[in-house]
Amino acid sequence: MSDYKIILIIVNLFIFTLAFGQSDIDSSLLTIDRLYASSEFRQERMQPIQWTDEGDSYVIIEFNDGQNELIKYQTASQNKSTYLSKEQLTPDDQNEALRVSSFSLSDDTSKALIFTNTSRVWRTNTKGDYWVYDFSTDKLNQLGQSFPSSSLMFAKFSSDNRYVAYVQEFNIYIEEFATGIVTQLTHDGNRDIINGTFDWVYEEEFGCRDGFRWNPEGDKIAYWQLNASDIKTFYMINTTDSIYSQLIPLQYPKVGENPSSCKVLYVDVNSKSIKNIEIPGDPYQNYIPAIQWISGEELLIQQLNRKQNHLKVWYHNVASDALKVVYEEREDTWVDMSYPDATASNWGLNDLVIIDNDKSFLRMTENDAYRHVYKINISTGAKTLLTPGDYDVASWSVATDERLFYIASPDNPTQRYLYQVDLMGRGETKRLTPESYLGLNRYNISPNGAYAWHSHSNTLAPNTVRLVELPSHNIISEIVTNSAYKDKLTDIMMPSVEYHTISTMDDVTMDARMIKPYNFDPSQKYPVIFHVYGEPWGAVANDQFIGLWHVLLSQQGFVIISIDNRGTPTLKGSAWRKSIYRNIGRINAQDQGKAAQEILKLPYLDESRVGVYGWSGGGSMTLNLLFQFPDVYHVGISGAPVAYQLYYDNIYQERYMGLPQENVEDFIAGSPVTHAHNLKGKLLLVHGTGDDNVHYQNSERLINELIKHNKQFDFMPYPNRSHGAYEGANTVRHKQQLMYNYFMEHLKN
């Protein structure tokens, strides 16, 4: 019998089995279509909420006949009432309620501000339409009606409810409720002069989006003004939306290029006069990641130097024009503004938390070997350590008049738990998360510290959310149970998950998470896939739900391993995290490669079938591992990688690598293109051509290098897709199928 006939018989038997095999076996196996072409495994999500009455009540979005309503709950009793019905949210000339993306309430809760019809700016939807519902008149009115649809940004109430301020096309406006009169406060805004919002890199790397602040009295607005006129334009190309290609301009400061200059100004709402606050230092060599009012006349302004290793907090009194430094922080490496962590939910909120009747603020620092929270007296600069001990604070949630709530895990860096400590620096810290919630715990704590939304997951348990009392942690209500999703999980073949510590020949000990196939047999040899990230902005070995993509791979007989190397933001001390300074692409790749060599000594792992994949920084890591350890990794999938470090943005790359004018050799040594000539295995490169974050040119630079050395590889460009390559019909399904097929073809078989 010919080989062709044998293959044909096998294929027909396989098709017959799929069609007429046991249904319980079929339902226990995942497929790409089940995960990405259906809603079968859709999880419940928590809707946006806003605490009211300091936390004794809250308002949340709910749905009635498919339309939005705002419902108010009394927190302790869970008595509920309609705050804004779907009828109240329906404009006079429309038949359906506004689709509420988010909302906010005035200080006296007499008005609700509704954000709807949103559109995307860079990463997030920050443009849209704003409507105000006035409870005193029972009227719903749209703001900025003379402006184009979906063009307002960051609308906020004044404290006296007389005005709403917002940004439109790089200028700041106020609109008076009583009259509807719109007044333009700044007039010089354009693509180069940016008032009240930010350029691409401030948003991407500092999380800065909303660029103005009302003072507590509602008579002044402080705001950022960026001058991006010297920022060079990077052009992306759209070749699919018309018969002629279109250029998409992007003001993007590459590493080594000066950032936009930045000023802090304030405008008097009554006189309309504008004043610049003269902060010492070259505005092109310093960043302003935060400004905030602490009274009607007093501002705190955070200034970070270009190298991001020297932070100054300036105090400014607008009445007396007094300006002084009240706090400084220096590092040999870098000073973090926001601390990347799986529990950090305040990305972009760089404001200092003011306590002690505006006399002190809180700052989380790494100046003493671990990340700790300090209380800083504004007048004297005196520091009080609030979280003593040889452990890291992962993130912190809220400070009341007496207590600080923070997240930590002193005994297991893969997990996270809630603690509280006295704000006066007295007494012991106390863990509030019960022992039964092993894994990753997140909290949204009420302003009075009496209640919290508690989210929990671990490796094989999806996210659940409950409303709890603090400090007792007694449950008031189960909000998100994901019970239907959990029931689905009981019907499929789930893997087992283990945690390991791996020590390399360099005496570096790393945490690793290992996902083993259902019915794992230690006498067998299994192909291995390493899932990597490896840079200072993310960890992959946390004790949180592994996701069904990894379950799907495990069902096909793969062991999936995730390792956190030095430089990742895991809770192992400042030296661990800061060791990657000027070493991206080197120390992290060496740690991953050597850890893989150690763990592959386990007898059930097939060291002849080893794959690796990652996206963004994980895409860069994948390339470096394939190129620097070509005998360890045989198949790799690299998504949207920084293939050449001099192509990335200045804030991120300079923070962790220094200035290329001083140490360009470090940038070159850590770039995957430098090592591309070593490729031996199979490489699939994936990149969106419309990536405004990690530009598509990175992949083209790498492609040229691989061609030069006659290295064969596979490549999938996704036209006009951004960094995550998810836009467009069927894109996510196609991308996941592509990756799945690649591992099945080149690694399993």
N, C-alpha and C positions, 0 to 999 in steps of 0.2 A: 504494500500500500504506500502511495506517495506521501511525502511530508505534507503536501497541500491538502490531501483528503483527511489526514489525521487532524490537522488544524481545524478544518471545516467541521468535523464531527464534534470536536471539543467545544467550538463556538456554539454549535446548535444545542449541545447539552447544557451549556451555560445559560443560553437564552431560555430553554425549557425550564430550568431550575428557577430562574427569576420569575417566570410567568406562573408556574404551578407549584413552587416550593412552599414550605410551611410559612404561613403569614406571621406567626409569632417570631420567627427568625428574621424575616424582612423588617418588621417593625422595630426590632432591637438594634438595627444597623442604621447609622446615619448616612446621608448622601449630601452632596453639594446642593442639589435641588431642595432637599428638605430644609437645609439651613439657610439658603440664600435666595430661593425662588418661591418661598411660601411664608406664611405667618405662623407656622405650626409651633415654633419655639419662641414666640414673642414674650418677653418678660414684662411684668408690671413696672411702671416707673412712678416715682414721686413727682407730683405736680408742684410748681412754684408756690411758695407760701411767704407770707409776711407776718412776723410777730406784731401784735398790737398790745396796748396796755402793759408794756414792759415784759410781755410774755404770758400774762394771764389770759390772753386770747390770741387767736391768729386767724388770718384770712387765707383761703386756699382756692385754687381753680378747680371746679368740678364740672361735670357735663350732664346736661338734661336734654334728652332727645337729640344728642349729638351736638348741642350748642353749649358755649361757655356760660358759666355763672360763677360769681364770687360768693363763697359761703364762709360765714364767720362761725368759729367754734370757741366756746369757753373751754380753756385748756383742761382744767381739773375735772369738770363735770361732763365735758364733751357735748353739752347742749349746743345745738346749732340753729342758725338763722340765716336767711338769705341776705347777703350783704349787697349784692347787685345781681338782679335776676337777668335772665336772657332777654326779657322784654326791655329792661332798663339799659342793657348793653346793645340794643338794636337802634341804630340811627334812624331818624324819621323817614329818610328816603330809601331805606333798605328793608329787606325781609328777614334777614338773619342777624344774630348777634355778632358783634366783632369777635374775630378770632384772637384771643388774648395770648400774646407771646410772653409778656411779663406785665407786672403792675407795681405801683407804689402808692402809698397813702400820704396825704399831708400830715404835718405834725399833730394837728388836732383831729385828724381822721374825718374832716368835713368834706374832703374831696378825694377822689381816686383818679390816678393817672394811668391810662391804659396804653400799652405799646402794642401795635399791630401792623399788619401789612409790611413785614420786615424784609430787608434785603441785606446781602452779605457785603462786609468790608473786610478784606483780607480773610482772617480766620472765622470771624463771628458775624452774626446779624446785628449790626449796630445802627443801621439806618431804618427808618420806618415812619409810620404815622402815629401821632399821639392824640388821644381824646381824653377829655376831663369830664368826669361825672361829678356834679355839684349837688350834694345831698340837701343843701338849703333850698335849692330851686328845683330839684329833681330834673335837671337838664343835662343832656349829654352833648358836648360841643367839641368839634375838632379844632386843634391848634394849627397855626400856620397854614390856613386854608389858601393863602395866595401863593404858596410855594408848591413846587412839583410834588406829585405823590411819592411817598416813601423816601423823603429826603431830609427828615429831621433826625437829630442825634441827641441823646443824653438829657432829655427834658427832666427838669427838677423844679419842685416847688420852692418858693421863698418861704422863710419861717412864718411870715405874717399872712401867707396865702394870697397875697395881692398879685403875685406874678408867677409865671413859669418861665424859666430860662432854657434855651436850647441852642444847639449849633446847627447852622445850615450853610453848606458850602464854605467852610473854614472861617465863618464869622459867628459871633455870639449875638443872640437876640433875646429880648424879654417880651412877653405878651401879658397884658393886664386882663384879669378875669372880668372885671366889671364892665369894661368898655370894649374889649377885644382889640385894643390898639397894640400894634407890634412895633417895637423900637429896636433898631439896629445899634448895638453898642460898640462893635469893632467894624472897621471899614477897610482894613488893608489885607484881609484874608484872601488867599488864592492858592493855587497849587504849590507855590513856593513858601508863602507866609501862612503858617497854619495856626489858627487861633482856636483854643478850646477842644482840640483833639490832637492826634499825633500822626507822625509818619509811620511807614511800614515797620521799621526796626524797633522803635519805642514800643509799639503794640506787641510785636512778636517776642521781644526779649525782656521787657519790663512789665508786660501785661497792661500797659497804659493805653486806655481807650478814651475814657471820659476825662476831658482836660480842663474843667473849670469847677470852682467850688463857691457856693454861697457862704457868706459869713452868718453867724447865728442870728444877727439882727435883721438880715434880709435887705441890707442897704449897700452891700459891696459884693463884688464877685472877683475872686482871684483866679487867674488862668495862666496856662502855659502858652507861649508863643514860640514856635519853631521856625527857623529860617532854613529851608531845604534847598535854597537856590543853587548851592554849590554841590549838591548831591548829584552824582552822575546817573544817567538813565540807562537802565538795563531793559532791552527790548525782548519781549516774548513775541512769538509769531503764531497767529491763528490762520491756518491754511484750509480750514474745513467749512467755515460758515459763509463763504462767498467764493466766487470763481477766481478772485484775486486775493492774495494773502493780505492780512491786516497786521500791523504792528501794535503791540500792547505795551505802552511805556510804563516803567516801574522805577520810581526813585528808590534806589537800593544801595546803601553804603557797604561796599565790600570791605573785608578785613584789610586794615592798613590805611583805609580812606577816612578822612575826617567825618564825624557825624554832623547832623544838623546842629546849628547853634541853638541855644535854648535860653529864653528869658522868662522871668516871672513878673507878671503885671497884675494890677487890679483896677477895676473900674467902679466908680461911684455911681450907683444906679440913679440917684437923684440929679446930680450935676452932669452926669455922663463923662466926667473927666477921667482920664486914664493915666496911671503912673507906673513907671518901670521901677522895680526894686533892684537896686544896683548891688548885685552879689559879686564879691571879688572872685577873680579867676577867669581864665579864657573861656568864653561860652562855647567854643568849638572843642575844647579839651575837657569839658565837664558835662555830666548828665544831671538832670533834675528829675529823679524818679518819683518824688512825692512833694506835695504842698498841702497844708491843711490849716484851717482856722482853729485856734483854741479859745478865742473869745471874739467879740465883735471887732477888736482892733489888733489882735495878735495872731501871727502866723508862725508855723514851723515849716522850714524848707529843707528838704534833704538834698544834698549835693554829693555826687559821686564822681571821682576823677576818671579820666579816660581809661586808665589801666584797671579801674574798678577795685583798687586795693586800699582806698582811703575815703571813708565816708565822713561828711560833716553834717551836723544838724544845726541850721541857723535859726535863731529867734529874731523875728522882726515885728516891731510895733509900728503900724501904719500912721498912727497919730503923731508920735514923737520922732519917727524915722530911725529909731534905734535898731541896730543890727549887730548881732554877736553870735559867736559859735557857742552852743551849750553842750555839745557832745561830739566826740571824734572817735573813729574806730579805724584801725589799720591792720592789714594782713600782709604777709610776705607773698601770698598767693592772690586771693580775691576775697572781697566782702560780698556776701549774699544779701540781696534785697528781699527776694522771696525764696523760701526754702522748698525745693521740690520734694514732695513726699506723697505717697498714695493717699494720705488723709488730709492733705492741704487743700482746702476748698476756697481759699481767699486769693487765688492767683490774680495779680494786678492790683490788689488792695494793699498798697505799700505804705499807707498811713500808719503812723505810730498810734498806739492805744493810749489815750490820755486818762489818767486816774488821779486820785487824791485831790479832787476839786481843782483840776487843771494845773496841779503843781508838779506832776511827774508823768513820765511816759514809760512804756515797756519796749524793750528791744531784745531780740534773740540774737546772740552772738556765738562765735566759735573761738574766742580768744584764750580759752583755758582748757584746751584738749578735747572738750566736748561742746556740743551745742546746748546752751543754757539760756534761760530768760532772766533778764536783769530789770530792775526798776531804776530809772534815772531821774534824779531831781533836776528840774529845769533850771532853777536858780543857781544851784551849787555844783551840779554835775555829779553829785555823790551817787555811787552805784550800790545797789543792794541785790545780791544773788538770791533768786527766788526758788531755783530748782537745783539745789546742791546734790552732788553725787557723781560717780563715775559712770555716767550713761548719757545718752543723747535725748533731747526733746525732739520729737518728730515734727510736731506742729502744735499750735495752740489755738483755742477756740474763742474764749470770751473771758473778760475780766469784769467782775462786779466790784462793788465798793470794798469787798472783803476777800474775795477768792479769785484765784487764777485757775482756769481749766486748761489742761494741755494733754497732748497725746504722746505716749512713750511706750517702750517695751524693753526694759533694762535687761531682761534675761533671754530674749529671743528676737533678733533683729528682723525676722520675717513677719512679725505680728505687730499689732498696734492696739493700745488700751487707753482709756481715759483716766486721768488723775486730776486731783485738785490740791492746791496749796494755798496757805494764807498769804495774802498780799503784803503783809507787814514783815514777811520773812521770819515768821514765828512758827514753830511746830513742825510736825512731820508731814510729808506728802502722803496722800491717801489715794489708793486705786478705787475707782468707782465702777468700772466695768466688771460685772460678775464673772466668775471663773467659767461659767457655762458658755460664754461667748468667745471661745478660742478662735483666733484668726485675725481678721482685719476689721476694726471698728471705727466708724466715723460719726461725728456728732454735729448737729446744728443746735446750738444752745441759745435759749431765750436771753434777752438782755438782763433780766433779773436773776439769771442763774438757777431758776427753780425748775425748769423743764428743758427737755431736749428731744430732738428727733435723732434716734439712734439707728444707724445703718450697720448691718453686719453681714459678712460673708466669710467663707473659708474655701479651701481648695475644691471641695465637691459640693458646696452649698451655695446657691445663688443668693443675691442680695435680698435681705428683708429689712423692713423699716417699722419701727414702733415709736410711739410717744411715751416718754418716761419722765418720772419725777427725779429730781436731783436734790440731795446726794444719794437718796435711797436706791435709785434705779428701778423703782417699782413701775410696772407697766400700766399706763393709763389706757392705751388703745393700740391694737395691732393695725398698722396702716397698709403696708405692702407685705403680703405673705408669700406671693409667688407660688401659691399652693398648686395651681394648675400646671405651672412649669415644673415644679418638683415632681408631680405625678408623672409627667412625661419622662423625667429622668429615670424614674423607677422602671420604665418600660424598655430602656435601652441599655446596652452593655457598657457600663461605666468602668473606667480604669481605676487602678489604685494609685495613690500618690504618696511619695516618701520624700523626706528632707534629709540631705546629707551635708556634711562638711568635708571639704576637699583641701588637703594641704599639698602644696607643690614643693619641688626641690628648693625653691627660694624661700621656704618657710612662710608662705602666704596661705592663710586659711580662708576659704570662701564658702558661702552658703550656696547650696544647689537644690533645686526642686526636680524630682524625677517622676514622670508619669509613665506607668507601666500598663501594658495592654490587659484587657479583661482576660481572666484565666491564664495569667502569666505563669510560665513554666521555666524555672531557673536552669533547667538542663538544656534549654534551647538557646540559640544565638539570635539576637534581635537587632535589626538596623536601628540607627540612632539619628535623631534630629535635634540639634542644639538650636534653641530659640534665644537670640542675643539682642542686647541693646548696648550696654557697656560704657555709656558716657554720663556726665554729671547730671543729666536731666531725667533719669529714670532707672528703676530697678525692676527686675523680672522674676525674682525668686520669692516674692511675697506670698503669704498664706491667704490668698483670695481666690475666688472662683476661677478655675482654669479656662473656662469657655469651651463651647462645643466644637470649635475648629480643632483644638487639641484632642478632644474626645474622638472626633472623626479620624484623625491620624493614628491615634492609639488603636482604634478598631481595625486598622489595616496592618497592625503588627509592629508599629514604630514605638520606640521608647523616646519620649521627648524630655529633654533636659534644659533647664534654665539656670544660669550661674551669674551671680553678681560679683564682678571683679572690683579691684581697687579703683576708686574714682566714682563709683556709683553712689547715689545718695541713700545708702543703707545705714543703719544705726550702729556703726562700728568705730565712732570717734572721728575727730577732725583730721587727724593724720591720714587715715584711710581715704577719706573723701578728697583731701587736698593733694594727695600724692600724684594725681594726674596732671597737675599744673605743668604746662609746657610738654606734656607727654601723651596727649591724645593720639591714638593710633599706634602707640608703642607699649606703654606699661599695661594698658587695658587689653590689648591684643595678646601680649605675652602671658598675662594672667589667664585669659580664656584658653589659649592654646595649651599651656602647661596643665591647667586644670582638666582639660579634655583628655590629655595623655594619661593623667592619673585615673580618672573615673572610668576610662575605657579599659582599664585592667580588670574590671569586674567580668567574671567569666561568661555572663549571659549577654554582654554587649559585643556586637560584631564590629571589631575595629576596622574591618575591610569595607564596611558600608556605613559611612558617617556623613551626615548632611548638616547644614547650618543655614539659618535664614534670619532676616531682620529687616526692619524698615527705618528709613531716615538714619539716625545714628547707628541703629542696628544694621542698616544696609551697608554703612561704611565699615562696621565691625566685620560683617560677613565677608566683604572683599579682603580686608586685611588678614582674616583667618585663612581664607583660601590661598592667599598669596604668600603669607609668612609661615604658614604651616601646611604646605601642599601635600605632605604625606599623611596628615591627620584627617583633613576634611576632603571629601571626594565630590560632594555635590553641594552647591550653594545657590540660594535665591536672594538677591540683593535688591531691595526696593528703595528708590529715591535716595541714593547714597550721596554723601559729600565725598566725591572721589579725589578732590584736590582742595585742600583746606584754604587756599588763598582765594577760592571762589565763594566762600560763605560770608555771612554778614559780620560787621565789625564788632557789635556788642557781644554776641555769643563767643565768637572765636578769640577775640582779644581778652575776654574775661578769663578764659581757661588756658590760653596759649601765649599771652603777652602780645607785644606789638611786633609785627613781622620786620619792621625797620631795625629791630634789635636782635631778633633770633629767628630769622627766616628759615634757617636750617632745621629747626624743630618742626615747622609746618610741613616742610618737604618730607622729612623723615617719617612723619606720621600719616602721610597721604597715601591712599591705596595705589594711585597711579605709579608711585615710586617703586612698588613691588610687583606690579602687574605681570612682569616678565616671568614670574615664578609659577604662574598658573599651570596646574596639571589636570585638575578635575573638571567637572561640568559646572558651568556658570550660567544662570538665567538672570539677566539684568532687566529690571522693570522700572519705568519712570514715566510720569505724566509730563507732556510737553508744555503744559501751562502751569507748571510748578513755580509759584512766586516765592517760595521759601528756599528750597534746595534746587537751584536752577538746573534745567535739563542739560545745560552745557557741561555739567559734571559728568554725565553719562557719555556725552560725545567726546569729552577729553579722554575718558577711560577707553572708549571704543577705539580711538585712534592709537592709543598706547598698545592695546591688545593686538590690533592689526599690525602695528609695527613689528611686534614680536611673533607674528604668525600664530596667535593663540585663538583657537576656535571657541565660540561661545554662542549663547542664545540671547535674544533681545526682544522685549515687548514694550514699545512706546504706546502710551495711551493719549490720544490727541486731545489737547486742551484741558486735560484733567489737572487738578492742583496737587498739592503735596501728598494727600491721602489717596489720590486716584480713585475717587468714589462717585464723581458726578457722571450723569448720563445713564441712559437706559441700559440695564443689565451689567453695568460695569463691575460692581462688587462680585456678583456671581461669576462673571467671566474671569476676573483676576484670581479668585480663590480656586476655580477649576483649573486655571493655568498652573498655579503653584502645586496643587494636589497632583495633577498629571505628571508634573516634572519629577516630584519625589517618587511617585509610583513607578515611572519608567526608568529612572536612572539610579534609584537608591534601593527600592524594595526588590525589583526584579534584576 
